[in-house]
Structure formats: structure tokens, C-alpha cells
Amino acid sequence: MSTDPAVSGKDAAQALRKLGFREDRVEGSHHIFVKDELPHVVVVPVHGARTLPSGTLRSIIRAAGLSKKQFFAALP
């Protein structure tokens, strides 16, 4: 059982912006973020206020090269 807070795609996108990522493009409901220090993109599915599945959230945090603590501190 996870003790992490429920996070929507919209909130995850805002946190990444706060952490220095920029939104490169939007493809459907997937927002693509880039950061100069990273060789790859970070994809965040934004489906309104629906919360992200825990595995998807872990994948976003890992792809961004962040710790859970850094990511959750940046949430709105």
C-alpha cells in the first residue's frame, strides 16, 4: 500500500514546470517535457483531474531524474 499522495496529471505537469522542465509539445492528452540536462523526454498523461496510477507516477519521477521527496515538495 502506497503512502504517497494522489497526484493528477495536471499537478504533475505543474510540479515539473516548477522544477525547471519546459513543455516541448502536447500530443493528444500527453504533455511532453524536456530539460537540457536530460537526454530524453518526460511524458505526462493529463486527463483532467483523474489521478495518475502509482506505477505511472513512479515512472515519471524516475524519468525526470528526481527523488520522490523533490517531486512531492514541488507539487502545488
Backbone bond lengths (Angstrom), bond angles and torsions (degrees), N, CA, C in turn:
res aa  C-N    CA-C-N  psi(-1)  N-CA   C-N-CA  omega(-1)  CA-C   N-CA-C  phi
1 M - - - 1.454 - - 1.529 109.24 -
2 S 1.300 116.54 132.13 1.452 122.37 -176.67 1.526 111.02 -87.38
3 T 1.325 115.21 140.60 1.460 119.82 175.68 1.517 111.08 -102.55
4 D 1.326 116.37 4.33 1.454 120.65 179.42 1.522 109.69 -73.30
5 P 1.341 116.55 147.92 1.468 118.82 178.34 1.528 111.54 -69.16
6 A 1.309 116.18 154.38 1.466 121.36 175.42 1.522 107.49 -72.60
7 V 1.331 115.72 133.40 1.458 121.10 -176.83 1.522 109.08 -127.82
8 S 1.312 116.11 130.65 1.469 119.76 175.85 1.523 108.58 -84.82
9 G 1.307 116.62 163.26 1.455 120.77 176.74 1.521 111.63 -62.05
10 K 1.319 115.57 -36.34 1.466 120.70 178.62 1.525 110.85 -62.30
11 D 1.325 117.02 -44.37 1.467 121.16 178.64 1.525 111.40 -67.31
12 A 1.324 117.19 -38.63 1.462 121.13 178.28 1.523 110.02 -62.92
13 A 1.332 117.06 -41.26 1.459 121.20 179.07 1.531 110.43 -63.65
14 Q 1.317 117.33 -41.94 1.464 121.06 178.60 1.523 110.79 -64.10
15 A 1.326 117.64 -39.93 1.461 121.15 179.20 1.523 110.75 -63.72
16 L 1.338 116.83 -42.39 1.464 119.58 179.35 1.530 110.72 -63.96
17 R 1.319 117.07 -40.13 1.475 119.54 177.32 1.527 110.24 -60.40
18 K 1.330 115.57 -42.72 1.461 121.07 -179.66 1.537 111.26 -63.24
19 L 1.331 116.37 -28.61 1.461 121.77 -178.29 1.528 112.89 -90.85
20 G 1.326 117.43 10.26 1.451 120.72 173.55 1.512 116.37 98.36
21 F 1.319 117.84 5.42 1.461 120.93 176.00 1.521 107.98 -82.52
22 R 1.316 116.10 151.05 1.456 118.97 174.48 1.530 108.77 -120.46
23 E 1.310 114.03 145.28 1.464 119.93 -179.78 1.521 108.32 -78.02
24 D 1.314 116.21 114.86 1.459 121.94 -177.41 1.523 111.08 -80.94
25 R 1.338 115.44 -44.24 1.462 119.64 -178.61 1.528 109.48 -165.77
26 V 1.328 115.05 169.49 1.461 122.19 175.88 1.515 106.88 -125.70
27 E 1.320 115.95 127.65 1.463 121.74 177.12 1.525 107.59 -120.86
28 G 1.322 115.23 99.13 1.462 119.50 -175.24 1.519 109.23 69.48
29 S 1.322 116.27 -120.77 1.467 120.25 178.98 1.524 111.60 -101.92
30 H 1.331 117.48 10.09 1.464 121.31 -178.95 1.527 109.97 -104.25
31 H 1.324 115.08 121.74 1.453 121.71 179.39 1.528 107.33 -95.98
32 I 1.329 116.50 128.82 1.453 122.37 -175.65 1.526 108.23 -105.74
33 F 1.344 115.55 121.19 1.458 121.55 -178.69 1.515 110.43 -111.55
34 V 1.337 115.26 146.26 1.458 121.31 177.65 1.528 108.76 -131.50
35 K 1.324 113.58 157.84 1.459 121.51 173.82 1.512 105.81 -145.83
36 D 1.313 117.41 135.83 1.458 121.60 -174.16 1.529 113.16 -55.52
37 E 1.317 118.39 -33.26 1.460 121.95 -177.25 1.529 113.41 -74.67
38 L 1.321 117.28 -15.31 1.462 120.94 -176.69 1.530 111.16 -103.61
39 P 1.343 116.82 139.20 1.465 119.65 179.65 1.525 113.83 -82.89
40 H 1.326 117.91 -0.26 1.463 121.62 -176.40 1.531 109.97 -135.63
41 V 1.308 115.84 175.26 1.460 121.33 179.89 1.529 109.89 -100.36
42 V 1.325 114.87 163.67 1.466 122.01 174.97 1.523 106.30 -118.81
43 V 1.320 116.72 123.34 1.461 122.34 -176.28 1.526 109.22 -105.26
44 V 1.328 115.89 128.04 1.467 121.64 179.48 1.527 108.64 -121.92
45 P 1.338 117.74 117.51 1.461 119.58 174.76 1.534 109.85 -77.17
46 V 1.312 116.64 126.14 1.468 121.15 -179.10 1.521 107.57 -116.34
47 H 1.316 115.27 108.20 1.464 121.96 -179.77 1.522 108.57 -122.14
48 G 1.316 116.26 66.00 1.457 120.94 -179.79 1.512 111.53 64.35
49 A 1.318 116.20 -134.17 1.457 121.39 -177.61 1.527 112.66 -92.68
50 R 1.353 117.88 6.21 1.470 120.22 -179.69 1.514 110.36 -64.66
51 T 1.319 116.16 137.19 1.459 119.80 -179.82 1.523 110.40 -77.86
52 L 1.317 114.51 149.96 1.457 120.98 179.42 1.526 109.82 -77.62
53 P 1.317 118.35 141.82 1.461 120.32 172.70 1.532 108.96 -60.76
54 S 1.322 117.41 149.44 1.467 120.72 -174.84 1.524 112.05 -60.01
55 G 1.326 118.70 -37.62 1.461 121.27 179.01 1.517 112.20 -66.01
56 T 1.320 117.00 -38.40 1.463 121.59 177.51 1.515 110.27 -65.77
57 L 1.321 116.78 -42.64 1.461 120.93 178.93 1.527 110.56 -63.25
58 R 1.337 117.49 -44.02 1.469 120.83 177.38 1.517 110.83 -59.87
59 S 1.329 116.61 -40.11 1.455 121.65 179.73 1.531 111.48 -64.86
60 I 1.302 117.81 -40.27 1.461 122.13 178.38 1.524 110.18 -64.06
61 I 1.325 116.49 -45.83 1.467 121.04 -179.58 1.528 110.07 -62.66
62 R 1.318 116.65 -43.54 1.474 121.32 179.97 1.523 110.71 -64.95
63 A 1.326 117.67 -44.75 1.465 121.70 -179.44 1.526 111.47 -63.73
64 A 1.326 116.49 -31.87 1.462 120.95 179.82 1.527 112.05 -78.97
65 G 1.327 116.94 -9.66 1.463 120.43 -179.69 1.516 112.94 72.03
66 L 1.321 116.01 31.53 1.459 121.66 -177.38 1.521 110.99 -111.38
67 S 1.320 114.99 160.61 1.458 119.41 169.52 1.527 107.08 -89.56
68 K 1.323 116.25 160.95 1.466 119.79 177.78 1.530 109.55 -59.91
69 K 1.314 115.86 -38.60 1.467 120.40 -178.40 1.530 110.58 -62.62
70 Q 1.332 117.88 -44.53 1.458 121.39 178.74 1.525 110.94 -62.03
71 F 1.335 115.61 -45.80 1.456 119.99 -177.70 1.523 111.90 -64.57
72 F 1.333 117.45 -49.12 1.464 120.15 -176.69 1.527 111.57 -67.74
73 A 1.342 118.21 -27.62 1.466 120.82 176.85 1.521 111.11 -68.74
74 A 1.325 117.68 -25.86 1.465 121.48 -177.79 1.516 113.33 -89.30
75 L 1.328 118.24 -4.70 1.466 120.40 -179.35 1.519 111.49 -65.15
76 P 1.331 116.82 145.24 1.483 119.90 179.20 1.514 111.49 -69.18
